[in-house]
């Protein structure tokens, strides 16, 4: 499960914050999830001046096996759905 917080910032580039708790799994799994989220953030297009905080909850362990862009496609869909 992902929880995403988005807010504007004063910097001319998007920024990413990650929080993956110990209940998600052992360090190897948590680090793999963080690597994939960072890679997807790097590859995806984000508006300038946006801060994104991604919190991975215990149900998010499946992200360790997901493709980085598939994760961010899901994130962008959730953001669009909630911003309406």
C-alpha positions as CSV (number, residue, x, y, z in Angstrom):
1,X,0.0,0.0,0.0
2,X,1.3,3.4,-0.9
3,X,0.4,6.8,0.7
4,X,1.4,9.8,-1.4
5,X,1.5,13.4,-0.3
6,X,2.0,16.1,-2.9
7,X,2.7,19.8,-2.2
8,X,4.2,22.7,-4.1
9,X,7.8,23.8,-3.4
10,X,9.9,26.8,-4.2
11,X,12.6,24.9,-6.0
12,X,12.6,24.7,-9.8
13,X,12.7,20.9,-9.8
14,X,10.6,18.1,-8.4
15,X,11.8,16.4,-5.1
16,X,11.1,13.0,-3.7
17,X,10.8,11.8,-0.1
18,X,10.6,8.2,0.9
19,X,9.4,6.4,4.0
20,X,9.5,2.6,4.1
21,X,8.9,1.2,7.6
22,X,10.3,-2.0,9.1
23,X,7.0,-3.8,8.9
24,X,7.2,-3.9,5.1
25,X,10.0,-6.5,5.3
26,X,13.7,-7.0,5.9
27,X,16.2,-4.4,4.9
28,X,16.9,-6.1,1.5
29,X,13.2,-5.8,0.5
30,X,12.9,-2.2,1.9
31,X,16.0,-1.1,0.0
32,X,14.9,-2.8,-3.2
33,X,11.5,-1.0,-3.0
34,X,13.3,2.4,-2.4
35,X,15.6,1.8,-5.4
36,X,12.7,1.0,-7.7
37,X,10.7,4.0,-6.5
38,X,13.7,6.3,-7.0
39,X,14.4,4.9,-10.5
40,X,10.7,5.3,-11.5
41,X,10.7,8.9,-10.2
42,X,13.8,9.6,-12.2
43,X,12.3,8.2,-15.4
44,X,8.8,9.6,-15.0
45,X,7.9,13.2,-16.0
46,X,6.9,15.4,-13.0
47,X,5.9,19.0,-12.9
48,X,8.6,21.4,-11.7
49,X,8.1,22.7,-8.2
50,X,6.4,19.6,-6.7
51,X,7.4,17.7,-3.5
52,X,6.3,14.1,-3.4
53,X,6.4,12.1,-0.2
54,X,5.8,8.4,-0.7
55,X,5.0,6.3,2.3
56,X,5.1,2.5,1.8
57,X,2.9,0.6,4.2
58,X,3.2,-3.1,5.1
59,X,0.9,-4.1,2.2
60,X,3.4,-2.6,-0.3
61,X,5.8,-5.5,-0.2
62,X,4.8,-6.5,-3.7
63,X,6.5,-3.3,-5.0
64,X,9.8,-5.1,-4.6
65,X,9.0,-7.2,-7.7
66,X,7.3,-4.4,-9.8
67,X,8.8,-2.5,-12.7
68,X,9.8,1.1,-11.7
69,X,7.7,2.8,-14.3
70,X,4.7,0.6,-13.4
71,X,4.9,1.9,-9.9
72,X,5.0,5.5,-11.0
73,X,2.1,5.0,-13.5
74,X,0.1,3.8,-10.6
75,X,1.2,6.8,-8.5
76,X,0.3,9.3,-11.2
77,X,-3.1,7.7,-11.6
78,X,-3.8,8.0,-7.9
79,X,-2.7,11.7,-7.9
80,X,-4.9,12.5,-10.9
81,X,-7.9,10.7,-9.3
82,X,-7.5,12.6,-6.0
83,X,-6.9,16.0,-7.5
84,X,-10.2,16.2,-9.3
